[in-house]
Each structure stands twice: as structure tokens, then as C-alpha cells.
Amino acid sequence: MNDKLKEALEEYLSIIRDLRSHLLDLKEAGFAEVRSPIPDEEPAKGNVELLDKHRIIAIETKPQKPSGSISAIPTSPLLFSGIAPASIFAAHDMEGLKREVLNCKRCPLWRERTNVVFGDGDENADLMFIGEAPGEEEDLQGIPFVGRAGGKLNEMLQKVGISREEVYITNVVKCHPPRNRDPQPSEIDACEPFLIRQIELIKPKLICALGRHAANTLLKTRSSLGRLRGKFYDFHGIKLFVTYHPAFILRNPGLEDRMLADFRRLKAEYDRLRSE
């Protein structure tokens, strides 16, 4: 395959990924049905088919019902047993783990990163926020949630009376995916043990999963964010709450009130757990 054809194919696959991501945004916003010609799987390289006879069809929305219940997720008898084998870690503290992550080459993302984005905040925090992957600004600074999405997260925290300094913030994937694309399953699998070890070391009382990728990774489900959002789950003895990713709210500002309502519920549970 010559270079021009490779470049055209990569551009085509990038468009497919962007369209699929937009369709998932629509589903997460509560649309009852989304029909599209975009296939679930990307076409094999060298087998490009034109999508010239199809259209994306508009769909009506379905209201979300808030839930105050705590849903049970099956857990292992040992903390995180079978999720992150401790044998891959030589370090037993956060600094040692950070050194391992800074030198990580477990997936191809290391080749294009400017900085590893390990985490930020109080390493003894009772509340931990987990997003999906660093953006461009995070890649430049090496700190999670410092771009526009970080500004929206800071705004939500301020509105409900939580200081960013008192929480810990990280992502499932520690390196910036090119062109801000979604992290691939292989990249999530490579980074997940580091995330689980961070949780083990911080020992939070409450985790907030920001967005579909974080929720699906932690809860081992492929459910849509619309089904998971606004509820508490049991994550190996730790309360886990699911809400929108701030970047999603920037793209869909009409849903900001829903996210703020989620953060108020999160704050109430946070206060209750700290008072026990």
C-alpha cells in the first residue's frame, strides 16, 4: 500500500471514529434510538467501502429518571482480585508507582506523548475522580483536567462546595491519544493495572467515574452512560458514582443542569461518608 493510500485510509478511519463518538454522545444524552450506517467495527485496512447511500436519522429523546438507590456490582472476596495482578508492580508506594508509569511502554501511546499524566491532588483523599484520558493541554502540562474540561470540572466542584485540593484526580489512560480520539481497548487494558494500584494506595471512600469509558472500565460493563449515570455502585467495597465527563457537557451545554444535580448528590454522599 503506497503512502497516499495509507494516509487516505487513516483519514477515513479517523472520520469513522469521530462519527461513532458523536453517535455515542447522542445516546448518552438520553436519545431513545440512534440509527446510523457506521459499523460497530472499523473496516480492515485495505478494504475501504464508501458510505454514500446512508444517512444518520434524527431521534426523539427519552427522559431520565433519577435514582437514589445503590446498585450492586459483583465483587471479588479480595480487594481488586483478578483485576490488577500485584506482580507487575515493583513499587509499594505512590512515588514508586509514579516512576513506573513515567517509564511505561506497555502500549504505543508512549511514542507520541509529551508527558505522562499520572494524577493530581490529595493522595489521602476520600473522594477520587477518574476520567478517560488526557487531552492536549494535559499532555503539555502533565496534569489531569487542566484544559477546558478541567475548567468545567473545577466549576462544578466549586458550585457544590468541594475543593479541588481535597480530592484526587486521574484518568484510566495516562497518555494522550492522538487527535483526542477515544482510548482503544488495548490502551485501557495496558493502563488499567496502574489505575487500580492508584485506587489501592489512595483508599478513597468514594469514586466518581467521569464518562462512559471510566464507568465501563471500572464496572466491567458495556452499558451506555445513560443507563449508568446518576447512580451509586459498589466497587470492591468502595462507593462508585457515575456522571458525565465535563468535555461532554462542553459539547452539550443543555445538559449542564443534570451534571450539577449529579454533583449535588455526590456531595451529599461524600459528606455522609466523611461523617461516619
Backbone bond lengths (Angstrom), bond angles and torsions (degrees), N, CA, C in turn:
res aa  C-N    CA-C-N  psi(-1)  N-CA   C-N-CA  omega(-1)  CA-C   N-CA-C  phi
1 M - - - 1.462 - - 1.527 109.12 -
2 N 1.355 117.69 126.07 1.459 118.70 -178.26 1.525 111.36 -76.59
3 D 1.352 115.69 168.80 1.464 121.29 -173.44 1.521 112.67 -62.56
4 K 1.344 117.07 -39.21 1.464 119.41 -178.74 1.524 111.32 -65.68
5 L 1.321 116.05 -40.00 1.466 119.16 178.73 1.524 110.63 -67.58
6 K 1.337 116.56 -39.88 1.468 120.00 176.96 1.516 110.75 -60.58
7 E 1.329 116.27 -44.10 1.465 120.35 -179.73 1.522 111.24 -62.93
8 A 1.348 116.16 -42.62 1.462 120.23 178.78 1.520 111.29 -64.12
9 L 1.330 116.60 -39.11 1.457 120.69 179.89 1.524 111.11 -66.62
10 E 1.328 116.60 -42.30 1.466 119.81 177.98 1.520 111.02 -62.49
11 E 1.329 116.90 -39.31 1.460 120.47 178.13 1.527 110.57 -64.91
12 Y 1.318 116.01 -41.39 1.466 120.88 177.61 1.527 110.82 -60.93
13 L 1.331 116.96 -46.66 1.460 120.40 179.99 1.521 111.33 -64.39
14 S 1.338 116.53 -35.29 1.466 120.10 177.49 1.521 110.78 -64.08
15 I 1.339 116.93 -40.59 1.475 120.63 177.62 1.523 110.64 -63.67
16 I 1.321 116.18 -42.81 1.467 120.65 178.26 1.522 110.44 -59.58
17 R 1.337 116.70 -45.54 1.476 120.01 179.88 1.521 110.80 -62.34
18 D 1.350 116.78 -42.64 1.466 120.04 -179.50 1.525 111.30 -63.86
19 L 1.339 117.18 -41.87 1.461 120.39 178.89 1.518 111.58 -65.26
20 R 1.340 116.09 -42.39 1.458 119.33 178.60 1.526 110.64 -62.52
21 S 1.348 116.47 -40.61 1.461 120.22 178.67 1.526 110.78 -62.68
22 H 1.350 116.81 -40.13 1.466 120.02 178.99 1.524 111.12 -65.14
23 L 1.312 117.14 -39.41 1.466 120.64 177.84 1.519 110.96 -63.66
24 L 1.338 117.11 -39.50 1.464 120.14 176.85 1.517 110.65 -64.99
25 D 1.348 116.82 -36.04 1.465 120.14 175.08 1.526 110.28 -58.45
26 L 1.328 117.05 -43.44 1.463 120.34 179.87 1.527 111.11 -62.20
27 K 1.319 116.60 -42.96 1.466 120.03 178.78 1.522 110.63 -63.98
28 E 1.339 116.58 -42.50 1.459 120.26 -178.84 1.517 111.69 -65.71
29 A 1.321 116.64 -26.48 1.464 120.96 178.84 1.518 112.00 -75.89
30 G 1.336 117.63 -6.86 1.454 120.29 176.42 1.506 114.82 105.15
31 F 1.340 118.33 11.92 1.451 119.44 177.19 1.521 109.80 -67.02
32 A 1.308 115.60 135.51 1.456 120.47 -174.32 1.516 112.09 -68.42
33 E 1.333 117.65 -34.42 1.459 120.57 -175.78 1.514 109.00 -152.87
34 V 1.297 116.41 138.09 1.458 121.02 174.58 1.516 107.67 -132.19
35 R 1.326 116.72 122.73 1.463 120.03 178.79 1.508 108.42 -113.52
36 S 1.309 117.11 136.36 1.444 121.47 -174.91 1.509 110.17 -153.30
37 P 1.332 117.63 154.44 1.451 120.10 174.22 1.509 113.46 -80.91
38 I 1.316 117.89 -5.85 1.458 119.92 -174.52 1.517 109.80 -68.44
39 P 1.319 119.16 123.70 1.463 121.07 -178.33 1.510 112.03 -71.11
40 D 1.345 116.55 155.76 1.458 120.92 177.24 1.520 111.91 -65.40
41 E 1.316 116.09 -32.88 1.454 120.92 -179.25 1.517 109.48 -112.06
42 E 1.329 116.51 144.68 1.449 120.21 176.23 1.526 109.49 -69.75
43 P 1.341 117.41 145.88 1.457 119.12 178.26 1.505 111.59 -65.79
44 A 1.301 115.48 149.61 1.461 119.46 177.90 1.517 109.21 -63.87
45 K 1.323 115.91 146.07 1.456 120.10 179.48 1.524 109.30 -59.37
46 G 1.341 114.84 138.25 1.449 119.49 -179.49 1.513 113.29 87.29
47 N 1.362 116.23 -0.22 1.466 119.67 -178.37 1.522 108.78 -129.38
48 V 1.332 115.58 63.37 1.461 121.52 -175.68 1.519 109.73 -87.55
49 E 1.338 116.30 127.13 1.453 120.87 176.88 1.528 108.86 -115.93
50 L 1.323 116.40 140.04 1.456 120.79 -179.59 1.522 109.93 -76.39
51 L 1.347 115.31 141.49 1.469 120.56 178.69 1.527 108.21 -106.16
52 D 1.313 117.45 60.94 1.455 120.12 -168.52 1.524 113.70 -100.03
53 K 1.328 118.78 2.60 1.456 119.65 -177.84 1.521 111.94 -121.86
54 H 1.325 116.17 20.89 1.460 119.48 -173.03 1.525 110.59 -129.44
55 R 1.329 113.79 159.09 1.456 120.40 176.56 1.522 109.32 -139.47
56 I 1.325 115.80 153.22 1.460 120.94 170.47 1.530 107.50 -84.72
57 I 1.322 117.16 132.42 1.465 121.60 -172.39 1.522 110.19 -105.03
58 A 1.335 117.23 132.66 1.466 121.61 -179.24 1.513 111.01 -70.28
59 I 1.331 116.15 145.48 1.464 121.11 -174.21 1.531 109.52 -132.16
60 E 1.318 117.61 152.58 1.463 120.86 177.71 1.521 110.53 -81.31
61 T 1.333 115.77 156.50 1.458 120.45 -177.11 1.506 111.78 -89.07
62 K 1.337 113.58 162.31 1.455 121.49 -179.84 1.520 108.01 -125.55
63 P 1.332 121.23 126.68 1.465 121.77 -176.83 1.516 111.78 -65.11
64 Q 1.328 114.68 147.07 1.462 121.54 177.56 1.524 109.40 -93.61
65 K 1.309 117.67 137.06 1.455 121.19 176.30 1.519 109.21 -101.38
66 P 1.353 118.26 121.94 1.453 119.56 179.00 1.515 110.92 -66.00
67 S 1.312 114.32 147.87 1.465 119.14 -179.99 1.514 109.55 -127.76
68 G 1.309 116.98 133.87 1.455 120.12 177.91 1.505 112.45 -101.10
69 S 1.317 116.87 2.08 1.459 119.30 -175.93 1.511 111.98 -83.95
70 I 1.310 115.79 159.30 1.450 122.66 175.04 1.517 107.37 -103.91
71 S 1.322 116.68 115.64 1.457 121.43 -177.35 1.516 110.28 -86.81
72 A 1.305 116.36 142.45 1.462 120.48 -177.52 1.520 110.43 -90.33
73 I 1.313 116.32 135.16 1.452 123.28 173.44 1.521 106.65 -115.28
74 P 1.333 119.31 130.41 1.465 119.97 -179.92 1.517 111.68 -55.04
75 T 1.334 116.44 134.25 1.457 120.78 -178.19 1.518 110.09 -126.07
76 S 1.331 115.17 161.93 1.448 121.76 176.88 1.521 109.88 -85.54
77 P 1.328 118.84 154.94 1.455 120.05 179.08 1.522 112.71 -65.54
78 L 1.335 117.90 -27.88 1.453 121.80 176.78 1.527 109.21 -102.79
79 L 1.325 116.80 145.25 1.453 121.21 -177.55 1.516 110.74 -56.93
80 F 1.335 117.22 118.31 1.457 124.44 176.22 1.522 112.92 60.44
81 S 1.303 118.31 20.36 1.455 120.54 179.89 1.522 110.42 -58.32
82 G 1.337 116.01 131.49 1.448 121.20 178.17 1.511 114.43 81.81
83 I 1.351 118.43 -2.42 1.456 120.68 179.91 1.522 110.86 -98.42
84 A 1.310 116.79 -51.04 1.465 120.70 -177.32 1.513 109.07 -132.33
85 P 1.320 118.44 94.25 1.463 120.11 -178.95 1.519 111.88 -59.39
86 A 1.316 116.17 123.23 1.458 120.76 -176.05 1.522 112.44 -62.81
87 S 1.333 117.63 -19.17 1.454 120.33 -176.62 1.518 113.05 -64.34
88 I 1.357 118.49 -18.40 1.455 118.67 -179.15 1.526 111.44 -79.70
89 F 1.340 117.23 -10.02 1.453 120.06 -176.28 1.522 111.03 -104.99
90 A 1.328 114.88 130.92 1.453 119.41 171.51 1.527 110.10 -91.64
91 A 1.334 116.73 -20.46 1.466 121.56 -174.87 1.518 111.35 -93.36
92 H 1.335 114.58 148.74 1.462 120.38 178.87 1.522 112.06 -118.89
93 D 1.338 117.79 5.80 1.462 120.62 177.12 1.526 108.85 -137.45
94 M 1.333 116.09 172.97 1.456 120.41 -173.49 1.522 112.18 -65.63
95 E 1.315 117.28 -39.37 1.463 119.30 179.88 1.524 111.40 -64.27
96 G 1.322 115.93 -41.73 1.454 119.54 177.56 1.517 111.99 -64.25
97 L 1.341 115.90 -40.81 1.461 120.12 178.07 1.524 110.26 -64.21
98 K 1.328 116.25 -40.93 1.462 119.77 179.37 1.521 110.98 -61.18
99 R 1.330 117.76 -40.78 1.466 120.34 178.07 1.531 110.65 -61.29
100 E 1.326 116.38 -39.89 1.468 119.31 178.78 1.533 111.27 -64.46
101 V 1.340 116.36 -42.04 1.458 119.93 -178.93 1.533 110.46 -67.61
102 L 1.316 117.04 -38.59 1.461 120.27 -179.95 1.527 111.68 -62.03
103 N 1.313 116.44 -27.42 1.470 120.95 -179.81 1.532 112.67 -100.42
104 C 1.323 116.70 9.45 1.467 120.33 -172.44 1.530 112.07 -69.67
105 K 1.316 114.93 137.62 1.465 122.33 172.88 1.535 109.50 -135.45
106 R 1.333 115.60 35.89 1.461 121.11 -175.05 1.528 112.95 -74.92
107 C 1.338 117.71 -16.45 1.462 120.57 175.04 1.525 108.23 -143.23
108 P 1.328 119.34 166.65 1.470 121.09 -174.81 1.521 115.83 -67.06
109 L 1.339 119.17 -9.81 1.462 120.19 -177.76 1.524 112.64 -61.48
110 W 1.313 118.80 -23.72 1.469 120.97 -178.13 1.528 111.71 -61.91
111 R 1.322 116.93 -26.19 1.467 120.16 -175.53 1.527 112.72 -68.01
112 E 1.336 117.49 -27.88 1.464 120.68 -175.41 1.522 113.68 -110.44
113 R 1.302 118.29 -3.81 1.474 119.48 -176.26 1.528 111.09 -72.21
114 T 1.322 115.38 148.56 1.461 121.55 168.37 1.521 109.15 -88.49
115 N 1.313 116.01 -45.71 1.463 122.90 177.67 1.521 110.11 -139.95
116 V 1.313 116.38 147.23 1.462 121.07 165.32 1.521 107.12 -73.54
117 V 1.318 117.23 136.23 1.470 121.62 179.26 1.522 107.07 -107.09
118 F 1.303 116.45 93.06 1.466 121.88 -169.73 1.528 112.35 -78.87
119 G 1.313 116.86 -54.86 1.460 121.24 -177.24 1.510 109.86 169.46
120 D 1.324 116.87 171.10 1.461 121.11 -176.34 1.519 109.29 -153.97
121 G 1.330 115.77 137.23 1.457 119.56 174.07 1.511 113.68 123.80
122 D 1.332 114.99 -162.63 1.459 123.37 -177.02 1.526 109.92 -77.29
123 E 1.319 116.51 117.34 1.463 120.37 -178.22 1.525 112.86 -76.02
124 N 1.323 117.16 -1.08 1.474 122.59 172.12 1.531 110.91 -114.99
125 A 1.307 116.15 22.91 1.466 121.17 -173.44 1.524 111.97 -65.57
126 D 1.329 115.56 146.62 1.464 121.55 172.39 1.530 111.34 -82.99
127 L 1.342 116.72 -19.43 1.462 122.16 -177.58 1.519 109.20 -124.33
128 M 1.329 115.64 129.37 1.460 122.28 -177.44 1.527 109.30 -126.11
129 F 1.329 116.64 130.87 1.451 122.48 176.39 1.526 109.20 -105.34
130 I 1.337 116.07 135.69 1.461 121.10 -178.94 1.523 108.99 -129.31
131 G 1.337 115.69 118.83 1.457 121.71 175.95 1.515 110.57 -99.94
132 E 1.333 116.59 -161.88 1.465 119.02 -174.68 1.520 113.26 -97.67
133 A 1.352 118.10 -50.11 1.463 121.01 -175.78 1.525 109.07 -165.37
134 P 1.324 118.25 155.29 1.468 120.70 178.60 1.527 111.79 -68.26
135 G 1.328 115.50 148.25 1.455 121.29 171.57 1.518 110.50 -93.59
136 E 1.326 115.83 -169.72 1.464 120.29 -176.52 1.524 112.16 -63.94
137 E 1.333 116.74 -43.95 1.466 119.74 -178.83 1.520 110.94 -66.84
138 E 1.331 116.70 -38.75 1.463 120.92 177.29 1.530 110.58 -63.88
139 D 1.325 116.51 -38.77 1.459 121.20 177.79 1.524 110.96 -62.35
140 L 1.329 117.24 -38.43 1.463 121.29 -179.77 1.527 111.88 -70.51
141 Q 1.338 117.17 -38.94 1.463 121.07 -175.29 1.521 113.73 -94.73
142 G 1.330 117.34 -20.21 1.461 120.02 -177.33 1.518 113.67 75.10
143 I 1.346 116.77 20.10 1.473 122.66 -177.78 1.522 108.27 -128.80
144 P 1.338 119.02 133.87 1.470 120.13 -179.26 1.523 112.61 -73.45
145 F 1.321 115.60 147.21 1.471 123.32 173.14 1.527 112.47 55.19
146 V 1.335 115.53 57.11 1.470 120.41 174.35 1.529 111.50 -117.83
147 G 1.334 117.76 -4.11 1.454 121.03 176.17 1.517 110.95 -87.80
148 R 1.320 117.33 -154.07 1.465 121.36 -178.58 1.525 111.65 -62.95
149 A 1.330 117.51 -39.96 1.465 119.86 177.20 1.520 110.76 -64.25
150 G 1.326 116.16 -36.93 1.468 119.62 176.41 1.509 111.87 -63.98
151 G 1.338 116.62 -37.36 1.462 119.77 176.92 1.518 111.71 -63.31
152 K 1.343 116.22 -38.61 1.476 119.69 177.79 1.531 110.68 -68.31
153 L 1.335 117.21 -39.79 1.466 120.18 176.55 1.522 110.17 -61.55
154 N 1.335 117.83 -45.72 1.463 121.19 178.86 1.529 111.00 -59.57
155 E 1.333 115.94 -39.29 1.475 120.65 178.93 1.524 110.90 -62.58
156 M 1.329 116.72 -44.45 1.462 120.37 179.95 1.534 110.91 -64.51
157 L 1.322 116.23 -42.89 1.464 119.75 178.30 1.528 110.93 -59.98
158 Q 1.335 116.44 -44.54 1.461 120.73 -179.09 1.524 111.39 -62.98
159 K 1.333 116.38 -39.48 1.470 120.07 -176.72 1.532 111.95 -65.34
160 V 1.327 117.60 -29.61 1.473 119.14 -179.32 1.527 112.49 -102.30
161 G 1.320 116.51 3.16 1.458 119.25 174.30 1.511 115.58 83.44
162 I 1.327 117.25 33.38 1.462 121.75 175.29 1.515 108.05 -114.28
163 S 1.326 116.25 131.11 1.455 121.31 177.84 1.525 109.96 -84.66
164 R 1.313 116.56 136.41 1.464 119.27 177.26 1.526 110.80 -61.41
165 E 1.301 117.43 -32.00 1.469 121.32 -178.11 1.531 112.67 -67.00
166 E 1.331 118.06 -20.79 1.467 119.93 -176.92 1.526 112.91 -92.45
167 V 1.350 117.57 -5.09 1.457 121.02 -179.27 1.525 109.39 -113.33
168 Y 1.340 115.36 171.33 1.463 120.04 174.84 1.520 107.58 -119.50
169 I 1.346 116.45 136.15 1.459 122.10 -174.95 1.527 109.53 -126.21
170 T 1.317 116.19 132.63 1.455 120.98 176.38 1.529 108.90 -152.03
171 N 1.324 115.88 -175.35 1.459 122.28 177.60 1.517 110.39 -128.84
172 V 1.320 116.13 160.12 1.460 120.67 174.24 1.523 109.80 -61.18
173 V 1.332 116.63 -47.69 1.464 122.96 179.75 1.529 108.36 -104.05
174 K 1.304 117.66 135.67 1.464 121.86 -172.52 1.519 114.63 -95.85
175 C 1.339 118.20 -6.68 1.460 121.44 179.40 1.527 109.71 -120.55
176 H 1.312 115.84 149.32 1.464 122.84 -175.61 1.523 111.87 -72.39
177 P 1.350 118.84 118.06 1.466 120.10 173.56 1.528 110.67 -69.05
178 P 1.312 118.63 138.21 1.470 121.22 -178.25 1.523 112.25 -55.81
179 R 1.337 115.18 142.72 1.468 122.67 176.82 1.531 112.53 57.83
180 N 1.314 115.94 24.50 1.472 121.08 178.11 1.529 112.69 57.53
181 R 1.319 117.16 26.69 1.457 119.91 177.26 1.526 110.05 -69.46
182 D 1.347 115.77 165.02 1.455 120.38 175.47 1.528 110.01 -64.48
183 P 1.333 117.51 145.65 1.461 118.85 174.17 1.518 111.05 -64.82
184 Q 1.321 116.61 141.04 1.453 121.64 179.45 1.531 110.54 -82.39
185 P 1.333 117.50 155.19 1.472 119.81 -179.47 1.527 113.71 -53.59
186 S 1.320 117.68 -39.16 1.467 119.85 -179.82 1.523 111.25 -66.08
187 E 1.332 117.04 -33.42 1.467 121.04 178.51 1.526 110.44 -71.81
188 I 1.325 116.44 -39.31 1.467 120.49 176.21 1.519 110.27 -63.70
189 D 1.324 116.83 -44.95 1.465 120.73 179.95 1.525 111.33 -60.90
190 A 1.335 116.55 -38.64 1.464 120.22 -179.22 1.520 112.07 -67.57
191 C 1.326 116.70 -35.24 1.471 120.71 -174.58 1.525 113.42 -93.22
192 E 1.315 118.00 -20.98 1.466 120.76 -173.26 1.529 114.08 -55.75
193 P 1.329 119.78 -40.46 1.475 117.91 178.86 1.521 113.37 -58.87
194 F 1.329 117.10 -34.90 1.466 119.49 177.44 1.525 110.79 -66.07
195 L 1.333 116.45 -40.92 1.463 120.45 177.59 1.517 111.15 -62.29
196 I 1.329 117.06 -45.99 1.457 120.34 -178.98 1.523 110.64 -62.14
197 R 1.328 116.39 -38.83 1.473 119.46 178.09 1.525 111.03 -66.14
198 Q 1.331 117.23 -37.03 1.467 119.85 174.96 1.527 110.39 -59.42
199 I 1.324 116.46 -44.96 1.467 119.85 179.72 1.523 110.34 -62.14
200 E 1.321 116.69 -42.87 1.471 120.48 179.26 1.521 111.36 -59.98
201 L 1.329 117.31 -40.44 1.468 121.01 -177.13 1.526 111.91 -75.51
202 I 1.329 117.43 -38.21 1.470 120.44 -178.50 1.523 111.46 -76.50
203 K 1.328 116.63 -35.22 1.479 122.06 -179.41 1.534 111.52 55.91
204 P 1.317 119.13 54.66 1.469 119.81 179.25 1.517 111.44 -69.88
205 K 1.317 116.05 156.06 1.458 120.96 173.08 1.531 110.87 -85.50
206 L 1.332 115.59 -21.44 1.457 120.76 -174.45 1.522 109.12 -147.38
207 I 1.322 116.57 134.23 1.465 123.28 175.86 1.515 108.48 -117.63
208 C 1.324 116.68 138.21 1.454 121.52 172.81 1.527 108.33 -114.31
209 A 1.328 116.34 115.58 1.459 122.07 176.44 1.514 108.89 -86.87
210 L 1.326 116.12 119.87 1.456 121.78 -177.55 1.526 109.19 -97.70
211 G 1.320 116.68 100.57 1.442 120.43 176.05 1.514 115.01 97.20
212 R 1.333 114.06 170.06 1.464 122.01 -172.74 1.517 112.82 -64.28
213 H 1.341 118.25 -43.11 1.462 119.94 -175.26 1.527 111.48 -64.38
214 A 1.326 116.62 -43.65 1.463 119.55 178.97 1.525 110.67 -65.08
215 A 1.324 116.93 -44.24 1.466 120.84 -179.51 1.524 111.36 -63.88
216 N 1.326 116.80 -47.06 1.467 120.27 -179.26 1.519 111.74 -63.66
217 T 1.330 117.01 -39.05 1.465 120.50 -179.86 1.520 111.50 -64.77
218 L 1.313 117.07 -46.29 1.461 120.81 -175.69 1.525 112.08 -75.04
219 L 1.315 117.14 -38.06 1.456 120.62 -176.00 1.528 113.48 -92.48
220 K 1.327 116.26 -2.62 1.473 120.79 178.28 1.530 110.47 54.02
221 T 1.312 114.75 54.44 1.454 121.29 -179.80 1.518 109.09 -140.97
222 R 1.320 116.09 160.72 1.456 121.15 173.47 1.529 110.36 -111.68
223 S 1.323 116.91 15.62 1.459 120.68 179.79 1.523 110.82 -62.38
224 S 1.309 115.89 152.02 1.462 120.84 178.47 1.526 109.81 -71.18
225 L 1.305 115.24 158.11 1.465 119.57 177.33 1.523 110.40 -63.39
226 G 1.332 116.82 -31.92 1.459 119.19 177.81 1.519 112.97 -58.49
227 R 1.337 116.94 -34.45 1.469 120.88 178.84 1.532 111.82 -78.96
228 L 1.329 117.07 -31.76 1.461 121.04 -173.04 1.526 113.12 -90.46
229 R 1.306 116.93 -28.72 1.456 122.22 -169.93 1.538 113.59 -62.55
230 G 1.334 114.43 144.52 1.451 120.78 173.14 1.505 115.23 78.48
231 K 1.336 117.96 13.27 1.459 121.69 -178.39 1.527 110.50 -124.83
232 F 1.319 114.57 156.74 1.463 121.52 174.49 1.529 109.54 -99.38
233 Y 1.319 115.15 143.55 1.464 122.08 178.61 1.522 108.79 -130.93
234 D 1.315 115.07 162.59 1.460 120.12 174.63 1.525 109.15 -97.70
235 F 1.313 116.82 115.77 1.461 121.73 178.11 1.519 108.51 -111.74
236 H 1.322 115.62 88.28 1.469 121.77 178.44 1.535 111.16 52.22
237 G 1.330 115.25 46.97 1.453 120.33 177.48 1.517 114.95 88.61
238 I 1.320 117.83 -3.89 1.461 122.48 178.71 1.526 108.56 -109.64
239 K 1.335 117.14 134.16 1.461 120.45 175.61 1.532 108.81 -67.06
240 L 1.323 116.50 134.30 1.462 121.61 179.30 1.523 108.53 -128.11
241 F 1.316 115.44 127.28 1.464 122.27 -178.66 1.524 108.53 -115.96
242 V 1.334 116.84 142.34 1.467 121.50 -176.78 1.527 110.16 -116.82
243 T 1.321 115.77 132.32 1.455 120.55 174.54 1.523 109.51 -145.81
244 Y 1.329 115.53 -177.12 1.457 120.90 -179.50 1.530 111.68 -67.01
245 H 1.308 115.95 155.09 1.462 121.05 167.37 1.524 107.63 -78.81
246 P 1.338 118.86 138.89 1.472 119.66 -179.70 1.526 113.64 -56.28
247 A 1.341 118.24 -32.46 1.466 120.50 178.52 1.525 110.95 -63.20
248 F 1.329 116.99 -33.23 1.453 121.41 177.59 1.528 110.37 -65.39
249 I 1.331 116.83 -38.65 1.462 121.20 179.07 1.524 110.65 -68.72
250 L 1.330 117.37 -34.56 1.460 119.70 176.30 1.531 110.91 -63.11
251 R 1.325 116.74 -33.99 1.462 120.73 178.32 1.528 111.88 -82.04
252 N 1.336 116.02 -21.34 1.470 121.44 -176.76 1.530 109.41 -133.90
253 P 1.331 118.12 68.40 1.474 121.14 -173.15 1.523 114.24 -60.73
254 G 1.324 117.51 -20.95 1.460 119.58 178.53 1.512 113.89 -66.09
255 L 1.344 117.42 -13.76 1.460 121.71 179.96 1.529 113.13 -99.08
256 E 1.326 116.74 7.16 1.461 119.82 -176.48 1.532 112.00 -61.67
257 D 1.332 117.39 -36.50 1.473 119.80 179.57 1.524 111.27 -62.19
258 R 1.335 116.84 -35.11 1.471 119.77 176.86 1.527 110.77 -64.13
259 M 1.325 115.70 -43.34 1.460 118.43 -179.42 1.526 110.91 -66.28
260 L 1.325 116.47 -39.28 1.461 119.66 177.99 1.525 110.49 -63.44
261 A 1.334 117.95 -39.94 1.464 120.67 176.09 1.529 110.24 -62.06
262 D 1.331 117.08 -39.44 1.468 120.52 175.96 1.523 110.97 -60.64
263 F 1.321 116.90 -44.23 1.460 120.86 -178.25 1.528 111.32 -66.08
264 R 1.319 117.33 -31.53 1.469 119.16 176.67 1.525 110.80 -68.20
265 R 1.330 116.79 -39.12 1.468 120.26 175.75 1.520 110.37 -66.24
266 L 1.326 116.24 -39.84 1.462 121.17 177.31 1.525 110.64 -61.44
267 K 1.317 116.89 -43.96 1.469 121.30 179.98 1.526 111.07 -63.66
268 A 1.326 117.68 -40.89 1.464 120.62 179.42 1.517 110.73 -61.97
269 E 1.335 116.82 -43.05 1.470 120.11 179.87 1.532 110.86 -70.38
270 Y 1.300 115.96 -36.77 1.480 122.13 176.45 1.525 110.21 -59.59
271 D 1.328 116.64 -47.28 1.462 120.45 179.08 1.529 111.03 -63.72
272 R 1.331 116.38 -40.43 1.475 119.73 -178.94 1.525 110.78 -64.69
273 L 1.330 116.77 -44.38 1.471 119.67 -178.82 1.517 111.79 -65.67
274 R 1.321 117.58 -36.25 1.466 120.16 179.81 1.523 112.25 -71.33
275 S 1.334 116.17 -23.77 1.467 119.22 -178.05 1.527 112.35 -85.14
276 E 1.324 117.02 -10.85 1.476 119.78 -177.89 1.526 111.08 -72.06
